[in-house]
């Protein structure tokens, strides 16, 4: 049986081109994804097209992926972190 710590998250490391890495809470990352997705409703990844709200799209993206290609050598990557052993 897997240790329950494997399913805990204290935050996310977020990487973007030409920027310092950021440590965000789940809520902060969700808000960042929603801001991006609002402007990309005509250019969504196929997996997100089935969701009718930006909130649902962002939640699905955050929970099931770790990156978002934003074209023109731009991307957003995020990785779960745990701050304690």
Order of alpha helices (4+ residues) and beta strands (2+ residues): beta-beta-alpha-alpha-beta-beta
